[in-house]
Amino acid sequence: MAKDRAHQALYDGIAQIYDPWSRSVVEDVDFYVEQAVASGGPVVELAVGTGRIAVPVAKAGIAVIGVDESPEMLAGARAYAESEGVSDLLELRQGDLREPPVTERVPLVVIPFRSLLHMPDETEKRRAIAAAASLLEPGGRFVFDVFAPNAEDIEETDGIWLEREPGIFERADWDERARTLTLSVRSAEQSASFTLHWLSAPEWNALIEDAGLVAEELYGWFDRRPYEGGEDQIWVCRPQH
Ligand SMILES: C[S@@+](CC[C@H](N)C(=O)[O-])C[C@H]1O[C@@H](n2cnc3c(N)ncnc32)[C@H](O)[C@@H]1O
């Protein structure tokens, strides 16, 4: 579903500073590249952003269809793919991840970097997971990562502006009862604020099963250590039948 020009997508306001803001987030790249190479491709990445994952996947020789609602983020992905010489392997489409403009069926669909937490409730999360499942060819995999904070995270960061990168500030406002994190990001030029909605691992598992998938693996980190109740959840799912 393409957005009309008047609509401001959540990340349009920070598209210019997204890459420097997320510069330290590198731990997931090799993991997703390995998943993509093992699948043989093509890969659909929902909420592709500026191509932080999709461009390294394309550089590994795997074709990617990237979907995002933000024209500004997609422009960043286009520029990144061009600069790395992989534009021919990265096809970018503007749209909502709950109704992705994708008719192809693929062996791997990914939603990296907690993007599913933008879905405000279980109904919308269920829609998003069902949409991802619908793009899989038989035997395909859907891989995504999410988090649920621990008390220490909340205590250390709640309500405080931190300079995460030079000139880029971030503030986390946690609501433990509602299970939301409102994240605000600003630089001298750009700013945005958005709310992430977390769930427990059993709740994610129920949504995965509702979508006709089964969780094949649940890791606690990108080195594939098993999930033991920590902050990060990395789900590898396949169709039930
Ligand atoms: C944290 S960024 C992740 C970007 C990229 N996958 C990465 O790993 O760097 C979240 C992305 O989700 C996109 N997004 C949020 N809600 C969306 C929706 N309903 N449909 C499509 N994209 C969405 C934002 O525009 C943004 O690019």
PDBQT file of the ligand as one rigid body, heavy atoms in Angstrom, charges set to zero:
ROOT
HETATM    1  C1  LIG A 301      14.788   0.115  12.956  1.00  0.00    +0.000 C 
HETATM    2  S1  LIG A 301      14.536   0.470  11.248  1.00  0.00    +0.000 S 
HETATM    3  C2  LIG A 301      15.203  -1.013  10.525  1.00  0.00    +0.000 C 
HETATM    4  C3  LIG A 301      15.753  -0.799   9.146  1.00  0.00    +0.000 C 
HETATM    5  C4  LIG A 301      16.621  -1.935   8.603  1.00  0.00    +0.000 C 
HETATM    6  N1  LIG A 301      15.875  -3.179   8.514  1.00  0.00    +0.000 N 
HETATM    7  C5  LIG A 301      17.852  -2.154   9.472  1.00  0.00    +0.000 C 
HETATM    8  O1  LIG A 301      18.027  -3.268   9.959  1.00  0.00    +0.000 OA
HETATM    9  O2  LIG A 301      18.621  -1.201   9.646  1.00  0.00    +0.000 OA
HETATM   10  C6  LIG A 301      12.803   0.260  11.069  1.00  0.00    +0.000 C 
HETATM   11  C7  LIG A 301      12.269   0.470   9.661  1.00  0.00    +0.000 C 
HETATM   12  O3  LIG A 301      10.883   0.057   9.657  1.00  0.00    +0.000 OA
HETATM   13  C8  LIG A 301      10.201   0.877   8.736  1.00  0.00    +0.000 C 
HETATM   14  N2  LIG A 301       8.770   0.733   9.033  1.00  0.00    +0.000 N 
HETATM   15  C9  LIG A 301       8.126   1.045  10.178  1.00  0.00    +0.000 A 
HETATM   16  N3  LIG A 301       6.825   0.730  10.091  1.00  0.00    +0.000 NA
HETATM   17  C10 LIG A 301       6.643   0.205   8.843  1.00  0.00    +0.000 A 
HETATM   18  C11 LIG A 301       5.521  -0.312   8.142  1.00  0.00    +0.000 A 
HETATM   19  N4  LIG A 301       4.308  -0.355   8.712  1.00  0.00    +0.000 N 
HETATM   20  N5  LIG A 301       5.694  -0.789   6.886  1.00  0.00    +0.000 NA
HETATM   21  C12 LIG A 301       6.928  -0.739   6.295  1.00  0.00    +0.000 A 
HETATM   22  N6  LIG A 301       8.020  -0.245   6.905  1.00  0.00    +0.000 NA
HETATM   23  C13 LIG A 301       7.881   0.209   8.161  1.00  0.00    +0.000 A 
HETATM   24  C14 LIG A 301      10.784   2.247   8.981  1.00  0.00    +0.000 C 
HETATM   25  O4  LIG A 301      10.522   3.133   7.901  1.00  0.00    +0.000 OA
HETATM   26  C15 LIG A 301      12.254   1.906   9.148  1.00  0.00    +0.000 C 
HETATM   27  O5  LIG A 301      12.945   1.986   7.923  1.00  0.00    +0.000 OA
ENDROOT
TORSDOF 0
